Amino acid sequence: MANVRPGFEQESKRWRFSEYARIDNLANRDYVGSVIVNESNSRFFEAAPGRTAYIMFNAAMRAD
């Protein structure tokens, strides 16, 4: 499984900005997300989520 997370950061005298984009499960492959112990319905694992994407933004002001 491969993930990608490119990002940018900008800084000024008082502010700091960060922007990121993230893609998990880049190839959209099926894989086991968790194993179930003592399952009575013969379902011993749960599938993990498919491809997911996130966009993140952060702004911080410096305290002088």
Sequence and secondary structure as in RCSB ss.txt:
>XXXX:A:sequence
MANVRPGFEQESKRWRFSEYARIDNLANRDYVGSVIVNESNSRFFEAAPGRTAYIMFNAAMRAD
>XXXX:A:secstr
   B  EEEEE SSEEEEEEEEEESTT    EEEE TT SSS  EEE    EEEEEEEEEE   
